[in-house]
Amino acid sequence: MRPLSKRMLAVKPSPTIVMNSRAAALAREGKPVISFAVGEPDFATPKPIVERAIEGLRAGHTKYGAAGGGPDLRGAISAKLKNENKLEFAPEQIVVGIGAKEILFHLMLALINEGDEVIIPAPYWVSYADQVIAAGGKPIVLPLPEGFPETGFDVELIELHATSRTVAILLNSPNNPTGYTFSETELKDLGKLLKKKDWWIISDEIYEYHSFERPHHSILNFFPELKDRFFYVNGFSKSFAMTGWRVGYVAGPKEPIGIVRSLQSHSSTCLPGFIEDAAIVAIQGGKFLVVQELSELNTRRKLAIKEISKISGLKVGAPHGAFYLFCDVRSKTQDSMKFCEGLLLEKHVVTVPGEAFGAPGFFRMSYAVSDKKLIDGIQRIKEFFESKVV
Ligand SMILES: Cc1ncc(COP(=O)(O)O)c(C=O)c1O
């Protein structure tokens, strides 16, 4: 066999896949599996969005569309950014793709040259580092801030890890896996630092509707002068429970945005027309379409925190938002992969080990599940945690 691409061989599949397939096997054996592993809300896509997709299908919106999104959808996103986020991006500065994941992938390809370094604060969403590697770059994963999980973010770590090869920084607030949301003060300190650098700033704001404890802001709200190198990334998966619809987008400076669009024209080509129709209904309806669901998630967040805090020795940080708790099991073990495997085999509870997020010694659990599952599952975690030295 001829050698395979060295760069792609360095891209590792997500460790969550292993856990998920084991969980599926246990469920098939009839075991009472509770999964906290999923990164999606458990409610249905709001009806008006679904209805619009069906109408679009019936109207024959099933052909190729425009690469990077049609003008109506991009126009609606531009209006959303202006009204909800107080950010000005013209429709031609916006590209829509097959989920924020594809958008981020193409963005890395557009921005990174061989050996360029990209700063990624840990804990981070699983795909960032591998996407940087796939684009030929080097992920520079910042260590956990001192005092983590109580301390969610440390601006000073950025300066310590910056080099002459740094080209970009990835920001994610509210954060997956911790739920941590930047405070205004942190964003201002961060902005002061970034003003002195010439890096691209990639801001993944996919959980912006899930900012339960702190108001959500973009760094661009405080530092409009960063606009020429700032990318706002968002998607419909989390906000509107549309994970399977695959719609995400980026707004940013025209030239790199043009590359992202052209990459899509050579890969997935476009979004299906009927999905674009439905996405317009979603973006125009905004938070209004999901108020009830968001309030329910917030109630569950409080319930999850209350239940998990009954486990002595297990800490959680500050889950201000998203729909995850990131639990610290370091008082028992650094090997969270083994911890999560044991929890699955003995108690049939599926979680995601911290190794997947650059933070061994932790696990992530989603609380976007029913109250009953939350209470039952956390009780099982309690029994496992308190009885074990892994
Ligand atoms: C922080 C973050 N960014 C991006 C994504 C990708 O979302 P999608 O591709 O479904 O739009 C996810 C999904 O889990 C995420 O958690």
The ligand as an SDF file (V2000), in Angstrom:
LIG
                    3D

 16 16  0  0  0  0  0  0  0  0999 V2000
  -18.6700   24.3860   20.6530 C   0  0  0  0  0  0  0  0  0  0  0  0
  -19.2350   23.7330   19.4410 C   0  0  0  0  0  0  0  0  0  0  0  0
  -18.9660   24.2650   18.2360 N   0  0  0  0  0  0  0  0  0  0  0  0
  -19.4510   23.7280   17.1110 C   0  0  0  0  0  0  0  0  0  0  0  0
  -20.2290   22.5960   17.1410 C   0  0  0  0  0  0  0  0  0  0  0  0
  -20.7320   22.0280   15.8270 C   0  0  0  0  0  0  0  0  0  0  0  0
  -22.0760   22.1380   15.6970 O   0  0  0  0  0  0  0  0  0  0  0  0
  -22.8440   21.8190   14.3370 P   0  0  0  0  0  0  0  0  0  0  0  0
  -21.8600   21.2960   13.3610 O   0  0  0  0  0  0  0  0  0  0  0  0
  -23.8830   20.8260   14.6960 O   0  0  0  0  0  0  0  0  0  0  0  0
  -23.4270   23.1410   13.8830 O   0  0  0  0  0  0  0  0  0  0  0  0
  -20.5240   21.9920   18.3620 C   0  0  0  0  0  0  0  0  0  0  0  0
  -21.3130   20.7420   18.4180 C   0  0  0  0  0  0  0  0  0  0  0  0
  -21.2650   19.9770   19.3440 O   0  0  0  0  0  0  0  0  0  0  0  0
  -20.0290   22.5850   19.5510 C   0  0  0  0  0  0  0  0  0  0  0  0
  -20.2980   22.0710   20.7600 O   0  0  0  0  0  0  0  0  0  0  0  0
  1  2  1  0
  2  3  1  0
  2 15  2  0
  3  4  2  0
  4  5  1  0
  5  6  1  0
  5 12  2  0
  6  7  1  0
  7  8  1  0
  8  9  2  0
  8 10  1  0
  8 11  1  0
 12 13  1  0
 12 15  1  0
 13 14  2  0
 15 16  1  0
M  END
$$$$
